[in-house]
């Protein structure tokens, strides 16, 4: 595989590459990078952990998603940093450093697709392939001022992507423009030429807006006013309980459902290896892993069943033509090195994952749009649609925010 060792001031690159397209296609002229939990043939995949990298052989084949975009005309220019075992939302790696947030250089890029967002926000590539389970594409897209797509669960092949949380994880894209995001997404989704579905209803998830900082809430209100003018559709405020027709709070998606499912699956996919091999772990990951090691997976089976009920209820509420809107993250990117106290970590993770768990538990496609700014820092506004309505969502976002 062609590669060079040129310096990278962004700190996003694990390897600088020049991998030519397989063929010409809709992504001609575009460049992309690949998160370091996605296989590139001939290069070891680190999973954000030097110990994992050193213990595993280099793959013979690219991940299928990589071959899809190469076959559509894009050129791969690098493999980029991932947070340790992709089990993070902040982007500060003990082993690989903190990739530069191109639109807020003194602040974290977000994770775990930190290198993906950094490489695009610093102009190294037009788009990047990353992964998302608890927000690992959406959060860095929001904090770095990029377009980010978490597709419907399993719409994109995960062959050649390291195991993480199978019932939650999906391959997705961060991009420097909506046009680039749209083009790359339709290649990965294997989209056909179906007639576009009409946008009919915009729901504002008020519980989600209330979780955000006051300055973010103000920007959400302004963005929604602009969307109403542009589309002629007045966004309808609605609480989570009203949406699903049950006595529930938005935080239930995270605390009573998705978090337990994620932890139980992580025990099976990664913790078995960690317990056997006893690798060196970064300090921050070690703290989080303590919760994984002590987790009672049998007691969590009720939560896993609750995930399925929430999936059914949310998708039943999202009738054709409906988009749900909410802030992608409740805050702008924290300053680098500021998440050092338990109070700061809990505030950032609990509020952020309350927002990201909505689409995660319902397996929805979600797009973070970089259309808001607070204190000269970007923050995303998210749009979600029903499960497997990815193409409708792309069309709707172009109408609302393009």
PAGU-801309 format. One line per field, with one value per residue: residue in one letter; x, z, y of N, C-alpha, C in turn. Coordinates in pm, whole numbers. Layout:
BEGIN
type <- (a|...)
npx <- (X|...)
npz <- (Z|...)
npy <- (Y|...)
capx <- (X|...)
capz <- (Z|...)
capy <- (Y|...)
cpx <- (X|...)
cpz <- (Z|...)
cpy <- (Y|...)
% end
This chain:
BEGIN
type <- (x|x|x|x|x|x|x|x|x|x|x|x|x|x|x|x|x|x|x|x|x|x|x|x|x|x|x|x|x|x|x|x|x|x|x|x|x|x|x|x|x|x|x|x|x|x|x|x|x|x|x|x|x|x|x|x|x|x|x|x|x|x|x|x|x|x|x|x|x|x|x|x|x|x|x|x|x|x|x|x|x|x|x|x|x|x|x|x|x|x|x|x|x|x|x|x|x|x|x|x|x|x|x|x|x|x|x|x|x|x|x|x|x|x|x|x|x|x|x|x|x|x|x|x|x|x|x|x|x|x|x|x|x|x|x|x|x|x|x|x|x|x|x|x|x|x|x|x|x|x|x|x|x|x|x|x|x|x|x|x|x|x|x|x|x|x|x|x|x|x|x|x|x|x|x|x|x|x|x|x|x|x|x|x|x|x|x|x|x|x|x|x|x|x|x|x|x|x|x|x|x|x|x|x|x|x|x|x|x|x|x|x|x|x|x|x|x|x|x|x|x|x|x|x|x|x|x|x|x|x|x|x|x|x|x|x|x|x|x|x|x|x|x|x|x|x|x|x|x|x|x|x|x|x|x|x|x|x|x|x|x|x|x|x|x|x|x|x|x|x|x|x|x|x|x|x|x|x|x|x|x|x|x|x|x|x|x|x|x|x|x|x|x|x|x|x|x|x|x|x|x|x|x|x|x|x|x|x|x|x|x|x|x|x|x|x|x|x|x|x|x|x|x|x|x|x|x|x|x|x|x|x|x|x|x|x|x|x|x|x|x|x|x|x|x|x|x|x|x|x|x|x|x|x|x|x|x|x|x|x|x|x|x|x|x|x|x|x|x|x|x|x|x|x|x|x|x|x|x|x|x|x|x|x|x|x|x|x|x|x|x|x|x|x|x|x|x|x|x|x|x|x)
npx <- (84|71|239|340|562|509|493|227|45|-207|-234|-397|-345|-267|-140|-17|-148|-172|-390|-512|-820|-1042|-1194|-1369|-1630|-1922|-1787|-1562|-1262|-1278|-1136|-1058|-1040|-976|-1104|-925|-1029|-1125|-1061|-775|-617|-316|-223|-184|-454|-533|-736|-731|-555|-231|-152|-352|-313|-51|-91|-236|-266|-198|-472|-582|-762|-937|-1182|-1522|-1672|-1474|-1378|-1607|-1622|-1380|-1422|-1607|-1472|-1330|-1031|-810|-647|-541|-506|-669|-665|-828|-1025|-936|-1012|-1240|-1408|-1521|-1612|-1474|-1224|-962|-674|-480|-267|-234|-260|-432|-619|-629|-888|-1019|-1183|-1201|-944|-834|-987|-1140|-1174|-1383|-1507|-1569|-1456|-1237|-1002|-1108|-1289|-1106|-923|-1084|-1184|-951|-881|-749|-881|-1180|-1390|-1457|-1448|-1607|-1714|-2012|-2174|-2255|-2258|-2033|-1970|-2149|-2104|-1825|-1863|-2043|-1891|-1671|-1771|-1880|-2049|-2227|-2313|-2491|-2596|-2903|-2916|-2713|-2749|-2522|-2247|-2062|-1848|-1514|-1480|-1376|-1493|-1746|-2007|-2248|-2531|-2572|-2370|-2259|-2130|-2038|-2030|-1829|-1817|-1709|-1901|-2253|-2316|-2099|-2128|-2378|-2324|-2125|-2264|-2478|-2347|-2244|-2485|-2595|-2789|-3089|-3287|-3525|-3832|-3814|-3928|-4178|-4116|-4305|-4356|-4205|-4067|-3980|-3779|-3842|-3749|-3486|-3381|-3398|-3202|-2968|-2708|-2792|-2710|-2683|-2945|-3065|-2955|-3063|-3334|-3322|-3226|-3436|-3640|-3544|-3552|-3827|-3912|-3781|-3884|-4157|-4287|-4402|-4214|-4300|-4323|-4251|-4266|-4074|-4226|-4483|-4440|-4397|-4619|-4631|-4554|-4265|-3920|-3680|-3423|-3447|-3389|-3115|-3019|-3185|-3185|-3016|-2748|-2692|-2719|-2508|-2287|-2300|-2259|-2006|-1856|-1851|-1730|-1486|-1391|-1342|-1102|-933|-931|-804|-556|-443|-359|-167|-339|-488|-518|-772|-944|-910|-1044|-1310|-1337|-1343|-1610|-1721|-1603|-1715|-1980|-2309|-2431|-2649|-2844|-2897|-3055|-3323|-3310|-3217|-3431|-3604|-3490|-3579|-3853|-3859|-3749|-3958|-4170|-4080|-4031|-4284|-4407|-4286|-4406|-4441|-4260|-4180|-3954|-3737|-3603|-3323|-3065|-2737|-2525|-2516|-2354|-2087|-1760|-1565|-1280|-949|-814|-982|-1166|-1125|-1214|-1438|-1695|-1707|-1670|-1892|-2104|-2063|-2074|-2319|-2524|-2472|-2496|-2761|-2883|-2772|-2852|-3115|-3148|-2981|-3101|-3334|-3242|-3211|-3152|-2943|-2853|-2605|-2597|-2389|-2484|-2503|-2362|-2182|-2032|-1822|-1769|-1844|-2155|-2367|-2686|-2922|-3094|-3332|-3477|-3720|-3632|-3437|-3504|-3312|-3243|-3462|-3416|-3172|-3260|-3450|-3296|-3139|-3335|-3409|-3173|-2972)
npz <- (0|-95|84|282|494|573|773|1004|1103|1219|1382|1337|1180|1159|967|670|348|2|-169|-456|-642|-714|-940|-1167|-1065|-882|-678|-779|-769|-501|-171|102|448|687|977|1254|1333|1131|873|662|393|452|647|995|1224|1479|1665|1836|2031|2108|2206|2118|1840|1811|1878|1681|1347|1031|820|530|345|252|459|369|330|273|25|-122|-145|-267|-510|-613|-696|-513|-339|-105|158|407|723|1029|1368|1632|1929|2232|2198|2088|2282|2388|2399|2381|2249|2336|2343|2526|2412|2147|2147|2123|1853|1639|1657|1389|1363|1609|1762|2025|2161|2240|1994|2007|2018|1933|1686|1641|1493|1238|1226|1278|1061|845|923|927|665|537|408|215|315|575|678|953|1273|1470|1775|2041|1973|1829|1575|1542|1761|1735|1482|1543|1732|1584|1372|1134|875|963|947|1098|991|948|1159|1054|782|638|542|790|765|817|1000|1324|1605|1820|1950|1857|1833|1819|1693|1396|1068|949|822|820|686|472|352|277|27|-28|185|119|-129|-62|130|-13|-177|12|123|-86|-252|-444|-717|-620|-597|-443|-107|35|261|545|817|1098|1396|1706|1957|2264|2522|2470|2382|2616|2775|2682|2701|2782|2589|2365|2334|2252|1997|1871|1865|1691|1458|1399|1341|1102|945|937|782|545|464|492|682|1004|1282|1523|1863|2096|2365|2475|2599|2501|2232|2210|2337|2605|2957|3006|3007|2818|2899|2967|2741|2741|3017|3111|2914|2651|2746|2913|2731|2554|2728|2806|2559|2494|2690|2585|2332|2355|2623|2697|2563|2679|2948|2921|2794|2933|2858|2828|2942|2879|3109|3132|2993|3153|3386|3295|3215|3449|3529|3331|3384|3628|3575|3585|3382|3364|3528|3368|3159|3147|3072|2814|2686|2714|2538|2292|2309|2313|2062|1899|1978|1923|1646|1553|1599|1421|1156|793|616|833|1037|1313|1530|1711|1937|1852|2029|2375|2437|2336|2212|2481|2642|2568|2783|2993|3095|3357|3610|3800|3815|3591|3380|3412|3372|3103|2963|3049|2976|2702|2605|2663|2459|2226|2255|2177|1891|1879|2032|1889|1644|1437|1137|1154|1108|1171|1147|1064|1153|1349|1581|1871|2080|1895|1833|1675|1679|1647|1481|1499|1287|1261|1125|1057|1108|854|676|542|295|253|473|400|176|300|483|308|207|439|556|374)
npy <- (-120|218|475|760|950|1209|1506|1574|1823|1831|1615|1401|1178|834|684|825|803|702|586|470|513|236|247|470|697|819|951|1067|1253|1316|1295|1073|964|699|565|423|174|37|-181|-163|-309|-480|-309|-287|-277|-63|-10|198|123|43|-207|-384|-356|-461|-723|-841|-962|-796|-711|-893|-804|-502|-338|-380|-146|40|-50|-2|283|337|209|378|596|757|864|727|884|850|673|719|851|679|685|509|175|269|363|612|960|1193|1230|1251|1092|864|728|820|1092|1413|1477|1765|2000|2141|2365|2476|2514|2512|2339|2017|1752|1577|1239|890|899|1071|1130|1114|1335|1538|1518|1591|1842|1987|1997|1786|1585|1520|1374|1130|792|663|528|471|437|517|781|843|941|1151|1325|1424|1543|1748|1901|1974|2116|1994|1806|1520|1178|926|626|429|144|-117|-64|-13|-211|-385|-549|-625|-428|-361|-554|-429|-304|-484|-459|-194|-46|126|189|509|852|1146|1475|1749|1903|1923|1822|1652|1470|1361|1237|1043|897|785|607|423|335|209|319|340|464|569|760|1076|1120|1326|1592|1636|1684|1835|1763|1897|1790|1858|1792|1729|1972|2122|2007|2110|2366|2707|2894|2732|2650|2890|2921|2698|2770|2992|2867|2694|2874|2979|2748|2702|2919|2861|2612|2630|2489|2468|2393|2144|2149|1889|1666|1381|1177|1232|1187|907|816|729|698|822|929|1118|1054|789|640|625|571|363|177|176|209|-12|-224|-164|-191|-462|-587|-492|-618|-876|-848|-707|-695|-960|-1014|-822|-908|-1149|-1094|-881|-606|-295|-15|302|581|714|542|317|393|405|143|4|13|-147|-398|-457|-488|-621|-838|-1010|-901|-688|-767|-699|-431|-460|-579|-364|-183|-285|-241|39|93|-3|169|433|426|365|605|776|868|839|1091|1239|1423|1439|1683|1812|1937|1827|1793|1892|2099|2325|2233|2120|2275|2160|1916|1979|1804|1678|1632|1424|1528|1702|1519|1346|1526|1606|1357|1234|1418|1446|1181|1131|1268|1146|881|858|823|606|394|360|293|474|670|953|1289|1523|1864|2136|2407|2592|2829|2905|3130|3162|2900|2589|2406|2129|2080|1833|1601|1348|1050|789|442|301|500|650|775|944|1112|1235|1381|1547|1696|1840|2007|2148|2251|2279)
capx <- (0|153|228|452|578|507|444|83|22|-338|-227|-506|-304|-185|-61|-54|-157|-217|-451|-589|-953|-1054|-1263|-1431|-1768|-1981|-1698|-1441|-1200|-1287|-1041|-1116|-958|-1041|-1085|-836|-1094|-1175|-945|-712|-534|-171|-192|-245|-560|-498|-851|-693|-475|-109|-147|-437|-243|65|-132|-317|-205|-258|-575|-553|-859|-1000|-1323|-1606|-1711|-1361|-1379|-1722|-1594|-1271|-1482|-1689|-1386|-1259|-892|-782|-524|-487|-573|-670|-673|-953|-1012|-899|-1121|-1353|-1497|-1503|-1675|-1401|-1118|-831|-617|-359|-160|-218|-275|-561|-620|-668|-1019|-986|-1267|-1189|-817|-804|-1089|-1135|-1246|-1488|-1468|-1437|-1405|-1165|-915|-1194|-1333|-989|-866|-1172|-1192|-822|-863|-669|-967|-1316|-1477|-1390|-1530|-1595|-1817|-2094|-2269|-2309|-2243|-1892|-1962|-2231|-2042|-1716|-1916|-2098|-1789|-1575|-1838|-1885|-2168|-2203|-2426|-2506|-2705|-2981|-2835|-2686|-2765|-2388|-2175|-1960|-1744|-1384|-1481|-1350|-1617|-1766|-2139|-2317|-2670|-2576|-2266|-2276|-2036|-2096|-1947|-1820|-1783|-1689|-2018|-2369|-2307|-2005|-2193|-2484|-2266|-2060|-2365|-2558|-2262|-2242|-2620|-2633|-2919|-3144|-3340|-3665|-3882|-3797|-4046|-4201|-4109|-4438|-4368|-4081|-4090|-3869|-3780|-3818|-3666|-3347|-3341|-3385|-3079|-2855|-2676|-2883|-2661|-2715|-3090|-3094|-2920|-3162|-3454|-3297|-3215|-3569|-3713|-3496|-3603|-3970|-3923|-3729|-3965|-4299|-4339|-4376|-4173|-4395|-4257|-4311|-4184|-4052|-4340|-4594|-4403|-4415|-4746|-4607|-4493|-4121|-3837|-3577|-3306|-3467|-3322|-2976|-2995|-3265|-3191|-2902|-2620|-2673|-2696|-2372|-2188|-2303|-2197|-1863|-1795|-1832|-1648|-1354|-1347|-1284|-961|-861|-914|-709|-425|-393|-279|-156|-457|-478|-578|-914|-1014|-908|-1151|-1437|-1340|-1382|-1756|-1748|-1561|-1805|-2117|-2388|-2501|-2776|-2938|-2925|-3137|-3447|-3280|-3203|-3568|-3660|-3441|-3665|-3982|-3838|-3734|-4091|-4253|-4029|-4051|-4428|-4444|-4224|-4482|-4372|-4247|-4150|-3818|-3725|-3491|-3272|-2921|-2655|-2459|-2573|-2249|-1977|-1646|-1488|-1138|-862|-765|-1074|-1249|-1032|-1283|-1551|-1813|-1705|-1688|-2031|-2191|-2046|-2119|-2460|-2610|-2449|-2550|-2906|-2922|-2732|-2917|-3246|-3134|-2915|-3194|-3436|-3170|-3250|-3053|-2936|-2754|-2568|-2573|-2310|-2553|-2513|-2236|-2190|-1900|-1729|-1746|-1957|-2233|-2455|-2829|-2946|-3221|-3345|-3597|-3748|-3539|-3425|-3546|-3190|-3247|-3557|-3351|-3077|-3338|-3515|-3195|-3104|-3442|-3415|-3047|-2872)
capz <- (0|-98|199|305|636|586|901|1010|1214|1281|1477|1312|1099|1202|846|551|239|-130|-223|-572|-659|-794|-1065|-1170|-1022|-829|-582|-849|-725|-357|-89|229|546|745|1122|1279|1371|1003|811|533|363|468|762|1120|1274|1620|1754|1934|2135|2057|2245|2022|1711|1812|1901|1570|1214|936|738|389|265|306|499|250|311|209|-116|-186|-183|-366|-637|-659|-747|-410|-310|38|187|540|834|1130|1509|1701|2073|2277|2180|2046|2398|2436|2320|2395|2150|2398|2352|2606|2329|2019|2162|2092|1721|1638|1611|1289|1375|1747|1789|2167|2219|2200|1870|2025|1977|1919|1551|1658|1378|1122|1229|1269|926|755|964|895|521|485|327|196|407|646|726|1096|1329|1571|1855|2139|1926|1792|1456|1560|1857|1672|1375|1609|1798|1484|1268|1012|848|1009|932|1152|916|1015|1200|958|641|577|582|894|741|822|1107|1446|1681|1929|2008|1733|1826|1826|1611|1252|991|901|747|845|558|473|294|264|-102|-13|272|42|-230|3|199|-109|-220|120|143|-210|-280|-578|-775|-576|-596|-310|-23|73|401|586|958|1173|1540|1790|2080|2361|2631|2426|2380|2755|2831|2630|2760|2740|2464|2256|2316|2174|1858|1820|1834|1570|1344|1368|1275|963|878|913|669|425|424|506|782|1140|1369|1631|1988|2153|2463|2442|2645|2407|2104|2211|2401|2727|3067|2994|2984|2717|2960|2972|2626|2779|3148|3135|2796|2561|2815|2957|2612|2508|2821|2797|2434|2503|2767|2500|2214|2387|2759|2702|2521|2780|3067|2889|2753|3029|2786|2887|2916|2914|3239|3120|2958|3270|3475|3236|3207|3580|3526|3245|3452|3742|3526|3599|3254|3381|3580|3263|3051|3140|2993|2674|2637|2707|2411|2183|2321|2271|1916|1841|2006|1853|1502|1526|1604|1312|1035|672|598|961|1085|1451|1538|1845|1930|1848|2160|2458|2464|2241|2251|2599|2622|2584|2917|3095|3150|3450|3734|3780|3792|3452|3293|3422|3309|2957|2908|3073|2893|2561|2570|2665|2324|2122|2275|2112|1763|1901|2077|1786|1521|1337|1071|1210|1047|1243|1051|1128|1118|1468|1638|2005|2123|1784|1823|1611|1748|1545|1497|1444|1227|1256|1061|1096|1071|711|595|526|176|284|564|322|96|390|537|200|199|561|600|267)
capy <- (0|339|563|850|984|1354|1555|1600|1917|1810|1504|1306|1064|720|661|900|706|747|465|513|452|114|279|602|691|943|1017|1111|1377|1331|1221|1032|895|582|550|310|48|-11|-244|-135|-425|-465|-223|-330|-191|-50|1|298|57|-20|-348|-457|-354|-549|-861|-890|-953|-703|-776|-918|-730|-382|-345|-367|-6|107|-86|64|422|332|170|490|703|834|829|721|957|825|606|824|815|646|676|374|79|354|370|749|1066|1320|1245|1271|958|845|673|888|1235|1474|1539|1906|2043|2242|2483|2526|2447|2498|2254|1877|1724|1478|1104|829|923|1197|1152|1138|1474|1625|1517|1666|1984|2049|2001|1676|1500|1571|1301|1022|681|639|441|538|360|611|919|859|1025|1271|1418|1500|1628|1866|1982|2023|2193|1914|1726|1383|1086|790|564|326|30|-225|-28|-18|-332|-373|-649|-561|-328|-435|-576|-334|-325|-521|-415|-48|18|135|270|634|946|1290|1536|1893|1969|1836|1754|1540|1372|1297|1148|929|817|707|495|325|284|140|379|330|587|585|896|1136|1132|1465|1632|1680|1720|1853|1759|1942|1714|1965|1741|1736|2113|2167|1953|2187|2495|2814|2954|2639|2658|3010|2894|2604|2847|3072|2776|2643|2981|2984|2629|2723|3010|2796|2496|2655|2395|2514|2282|2116|2107|1769|1595|1241|1096|1254|1125|762|784|651|771|797|1047|1099|990|645|579|600|512|244|92|159|199|-150|-306|-137|-246|-607|-631|-462|-726|-993|-824|-652|-724|-1095|-1004|-745|-990|-1257|-1045|-781|-506|-161|66|443|612|746|419|229|435|361|-3|-48|-7|-262|-520|-484|-484|-744|-850|-1080|-801|-589|-823|-621|-311|-498|-592|-228|-126|-328|-172|178|88|-17|286|551|412|374|747|850|839|884|1234|1303|1440|1487|1776|1838|1965|1706|1791|1998|2198|2336|2149|2163|2302|2044|1895|2030|1697|1616|1597|1334|1610|1749|1403|1300|1625|1599|1229|1204|1502|1416|1049|1140|1310|1049|752|857|754|478|291|341|251|573|754|1088|1378|1645|1972|2242|2532|2677|2875|2964|3180|3135|2756|2521|2304|2074|2057|1700|1562|1203|998|652|336|271|614|728|859|1051|1207|1314|1476|1643|1787|1933|2105|2227|2314|2280)
cpx <- (87|132|352|459|581|446|295|56|-113|-333|-333|-460|-228|-90|-110|-44|-188|-268|-548|-726|-947|-1109|-1314|-1577|-1815|-1893|-1566|-1392|-1205|-1183|-1106|-1011|-1043|-1005|-1011|-902|-1156|-1055|-906|-611|-386|-129|-259|-347|-546|-617|-823|-606|-351|-101|-233|-367|-131|27|-207|-245|-274|-361|-529|-640|-897|-1136|-1407|-1647|-1599|-1360|-1497|-1686|-1475|-1327|-1570|-1605|-1309|-1119|-868|-648|-473|-573|-559|-701|-816|-927|-992|-1021|-1252|-1455|-1485|-1578|-1593|-1286|-980|-770|-488|-240|-132|-235|-416|-555|-678|-809|-998|-1065|-1272|-1060|-782|-897|-1080|-1210|-1370|-1442|-1590|-1378|-1330|-1077|-993|-1236|-1217|-934|-952|-1175|-1062|-788|-778|-749|-1105|-1416|-1397|-1492|-1502|-1700|-1889|-2178|-2336|-2297|-2108|-1868|-2032|-2165|-1924|-1762|-1970|-1989|-1688|-1640|-1844|-2025|-2137|-2328|-2401|-2622|-2792|-2891|-2834|-2723|-2633|-2315|-2069|-1852|-1608|-1376|-1467|-1475|-1628|-1898|-2235|-2461|-2686|-2485|-2300|-2163|-2107|-1992|-1946|-1768|-1777|-1804|-2133|-2364|-2213|-2065|-2297|-2427|-2204|-2163|-2443|-2478|-2265|-2378|-2669|-2772|-2961|-3196|-3488|-3704|-3868|-3929|-4058|-4186|-4242|-4444|-4230|-4116|-3964|-3879|-3742|-3735|-3519|-3296|-3315|-3257|-2959|-2831|-2770|-2840|-2689|-2865|-3130|-3065|-3016|-3288|-3437|-3291|-3353|-3656|-3673|-3548|-3751|-3993|-3886|-3823|-4115|-4366|-4302|-4336|-4266|-4320|-4328|-4214|-4177|-4171|-4459|-4566|-4435|-4545|-4732|-4543|-4344|-4049|-3732|-3456|-3322|-3398|-3178|-2969|-3068|-3266|-3054|-2770|-2593|-2647|-2553|-2268|-2184|-2235|-2047|-1790|-1762|-1732|-1505|-1304|-1290|-1135|-879|-833|-812|-568|-363|-307|-263|-279|-430|-555|-728|-995|-1019|-1019|-1287|-1448|-1373|-1531|-1794|-1717|-1657|-1950|-2185|-2476|-2636|-2883|-2979|-3016|-3270|-3428|-3272|-3340|-3634|-3613|-3535|-3801|-3970|-3821|-3872|-4173|-4209|-4057|-4199|-4474|-4392|-4290|-4408|-4374|-4209|-4001|-3824|-3596|-3454|-3124|-2841|-2583|-2515|-2478|-2162|-1862|-1579|-1343|-1057|-812|-858|-1160|-1165|-1097|-1400|-1678|-1820|-1730|-1834|-2126|-2184|-2106|-2269|-2552|-2595|-2513|-2701|-2958|-2891|-2805|-3053|-3239|-3069|-3013|-3299|-3377|-3197|-3130|-3058|-2825|-2732|-2528|-2499|-2366|-2571|-2373|-2262|-2049|-1791|-1694|-1867|-2029|-2341|-2602|-2860|-3086|-3223|-3477|-3612|-3641|-3552|-3481|-3429|-3195|-3348|-3491|-3251|-3151|-3398|-3415|-3149|-3210|-3442|-3289|-2942|-2852)
cpz <- (0|27|210|453|657|719|892|1127|1282|1388|1454|1246|1177|1088|737|432|107|-203|-333|-578|-738|-932|-1056|-1128|-961|-728|-646|-795|-576|-285|44|318|611|893|1152|1359|1249|922|678|509|380|582|887|1167|1426|1715|1863|2046|2073|2091|2152|1887|1708|1826|1783|1437|1129|851|593|299|333|365|375|224|244|60|-189|-233|-278|-504|-695|-697|-644|-387|-160|68|330|628|953|1270|1551|1850|2115|2279|2140|2158|2463|2345|2320|2296|2206|2427|2432|2516|2203|2028|2126|1954|1726|1584|1517|1300|1517|1805|1937|2236|2167|2069|1890|1973|1965|1780|1547|1539|1250|1115|1215|1127|829|793|939|747|462|390|316|288|473|684|874|1142|1441|1643|1955|2099|1863|1657|1481|1653|1795|1555|1434|1661|1700|1369|1134|995|889|998|1008|1074|1005|1046|1091|813|567|630|687|880|734|921|1239|1535|1798|2000|1894|1721|1820|1721|1463|1191|943|842|815|717|570|411|288|133|-94|74|195|-57|-169|69|101|-168|-114|140|24|-256|-425|-625|-740|-574|-456|-236|26|223|442|729|1021|1320|1612|1924|2195|2480|2598|2426|2523|2821|2794|2711|2704|2608|2344|2229|2231|2027|1794|1779|1706|1446|1302|1302|1129|883|846|792|539|373|421|605|921|1227|1488|1756|2047|2252|2426|2480|2550|2273|2104|2280|2525|2832|3070|2975|2880|2775|2973|2857|2659|2907|3172|3017|2729|2635|2859|2840|2561|2599|2813|2670|2435|2587|2677|2387|2246|2524|2773|2667|2626|2904|3044|2868|2849|2961|2868|2845|2953|3042|3228|3086|3077|3368|3423|3237|3342|3589|3441|3318|3564|3701|3538|3475|3268|3434|3473|3154|3037|3056|2845|2610|2621|2581|2296|2188|2278|2120|1849|1858|1929|1705|1464|1521|1485|1180|912|657|722|989|1228|1462|1684|1835|1934|1979|2242|2481|2340|2292|2377|2563|2643|2727|3027|3158|3247|3584|3703|3750|3647|3355|3294|3353|3156|2902|2930|2986|2745|2522|2584|2527|2220|2135|2206|1978|1780|1938|1971|1650|1404|1260|1131|1142|1138|1141|1121|1099|1239|1519|1772|2047|2022|1771|1759|1707|1650|1583|1427|1390|1217|1190|1101|1044|922|621|569|408|192|372|488|239|184|446|431|188|320|586|492|205)
cpy <- (124|423|649|882|1135|1395|1589|1694|1899|1702|1398|1177|959|683|754|806|776|624|505|447|323|145|423|591|822|1015|1060|1245|1400|1245|1185|967|786|572|420|197|-18|-60|-182|-246|-392|-376|-277|-227|-183|-51|106|245|-4|-168|-433|-467|-458|-696|-922|-869|-846|-775|-794|-832|-599|-417|-317|-222|74|77|-21|205|430|299|280|611|782|779|834|786|934|738|699|771|783|646|530|282|148|374|508|844|1194|1339|1270|1134|957|806|757|1039|1282|1537|1680|1925|2162|2369|2540|2466|2430|2399|2110|1856|1639|1344|1014|844|1056|1229|1177|1284|1571|1631|1597|1813|2058|2044|1891|1587|1565|1501|1190|916|661|541|516|433|453|756|947|925|1158|1373|1492|1586|1758|1957|2040|2099|2123|1853|1582|1300|957|727|476|207|-77|-191|-37|-141|-300|-479|-579|-447|-404|-443|-479|-362|-356|-471|-264|17|19|218|395|726|1082|1355|1687|1971|1871|1759|1633|1431|1292|1196|1024|838|730|592|386|259|202|187|360|465|606|733|954|1148|1276|1485|1693|1733|1729|1859|1807|1869|1807|1918|1756|1880|2162|2118|2040|2314|2602|2877|2864|2643|2778|2989|2795|2679|2928|2983|2724|2750|2992|2866|2644|2813|2939|2687|2525|2562|2447|2394|2268|2072|1986|1705|1447|1154|1110|1186|977|719|700|740|739|929|1015|1027|839|573|542|517|381|147|76|139|55|-244|-288|-203|-398|-656|-603|-566|-845|-969|-781|-696|-864|-1091|-929|-831|-1101|-1205|-945|-674|-378|-81|211|472|633|621|324|263|387|210|-67|-74|-128|-392|-559|-500|-621|-759|-922|-984|-701|-642|-750|-495|-345|-520|-455|-157|-161|-258|-26|188|84|111|409|541|413|519|827|811|891|1035|1311|1308|1492|1568|1801|1873|1836|1686|1906|2114|2215|2250|2202|2191|2174|2035|1939|1922|1614|1579|1506|1413|1656|1635|1357|1397|1614|1470|1206|1289|1468|1284|1042|1181|1202|916|744|783|617|368|261|303|345|626|893|1166|1497|1750|2087|2381|2624|2711|2941|3005|3144|2988|2689|2429|2258|2073|1926|1684|1410|1166|852|556|302|381|708|823|973|1156|1294|1420|1586|1744|1885|2043|2199|2310|2323|2417)
% end
